[in-house]
Amino acid sequence: MIIDVKYKPKPIGGNIRLDDARQVSGYAILKSIYKEFDLKDSKELIDCLIVYPDQSLTDKPFKESLETKVEDDKYLQLYKVGVKLPELG
């Protein structure tokens, strides 16, 4: 899975922004990534995940947050998950 973290607010309308989808999916089609994942001769799609801040969530370990990831309505194998960022004060 390719994971990209965005320090932008939660996606508008719940859908991943087009520019963010293009960026992470661009990483997922690099030949060097397929080689690193030992998928060199595969045509398999690599899952992508965009992590975004969501201060309305409870603070929990990232591994637990991954269990709540959801596939975006517009894109195949492109997931999103919100995480609560630490706050000062």
Buried (B, 14 or more C-beta within 10 A) or exposed (E): EBBBEBEEEBBEEEEBBEEBBEBBBEBBEEEEEBEEBEEEEEEEEBBBBBBBBBEEBEEEEEEEBBEEBEEBEEBEBBBBBBBBEEEEE
